[in-house]
Amino acid sequence: MTSDSPSPDEPSSAWRPETLAVTVGRPAPEVDAPLNTPVTFASTYVGSADTTDGSLGYGRYGNPTWLALEEGIGALEGGRALAFSSGMAAAHAVLELVPAGSTVVLPFNCYLGVAAAIDLRGARDGWTVRKVDVAGTEAVLAAAEGADLVWIESPTNPMIEVADLPALGAALAGRTRLVVDNTFATPLLQQPLSSGADIVLHAVTKAIAGHSDALLGALVVRESDDATFRALEAVRRSHGATPGTMEAYLALRGLRTLPLRLAQAQANAGVLAERLAGHPNVRRVRYPGLAEDPGHARAARTMSGFGSLISVDLADAAAADAFVAATRLWVFATSLGGVESMLERRRRWAGELLTVPEGLVRLSVGIEHVEDLWADLAQALDSIS
Ligand code: PLP
């Protein structure tokens, strides 16, 4: 190491994501002090008569364990992060910034909780809500005309459509607040702030935490956008939608291995998507890594990988239910982004959007051996014919 190389305990902006993931959020090194930021259980902190600057003050205002996680997510996204108690708490904090009478653009297909929240707030606060196909850049831009907020999710849950984030970001810059839910791609595959997004949302619950054991959310804004950061922090403070310290600890621990987990899950997904596409009981595979997928060229241009989520269309709801029930290794569960492979028929939820086909099964590919995963899918698919 040369004398001007950064010390291993001072994260450098030049470091690659794999290095940042391991190093961010660590305390300054001290002999016999913990290498990693420990869990701090505190509802309040000892005050100082001299200053309130930089002090945490009270447990709802800040916590050293959240700060470490925020440093990690912020470093990977290239911005400043705020952690919330869940992805939905983070989503609601953004919606709190939208005044009554606003016009909001929302994807036809996106996480059902966000769609429901926007419909609810829209009805209450007299918003005009314009729904769009995120893959149709011209249509999104037309709908964004005069809008106060454009909400994009890409790739979308559960239809796996891909938006042209650089084109949207460039066209909307300075005109409309652009929010991107980056849960599916993770900061490793795309960094929406660098494409012009104003706010990035993560359901940290998913790939970042990565072990299906913690609920958490995060928002990330540009380093220079102090006004938005402060406004979102004020909402968190006022609503009390704060992360649990144990959850924040688990999520930072998960983030350390995100690059490794994502690499394995994504490699598995690529193999499984090809094989699923060749199975006679599968009508359609939705995965941008497949050359025939409508989002392939765009994802190849704008993302640095195709991710670990695949959706497949089977004949109908009955076929999809039978397929899900027949798997043994794949877990029938509604989450995604964990180390374990999970699947579910999305329309089993009454709130799922009607644009999602009845026979669509979403697969969250984990890090198990790909041949074991395929053997289980193949026997389950064979069993429904
Ligand atoms: N955004 C996306 C894309 C999601 O898939 C989810 C949950 O599934 C959320 C947001 C909400 O996150 P949480 O469940 O942590 O509230």
Residues whose N, C-alpha, C, O or C-beta is under 5 A from the ligand:
A	BS01	PLP	S86 G87 M88 Y111 N157 D181 T183 A203 T205 L216
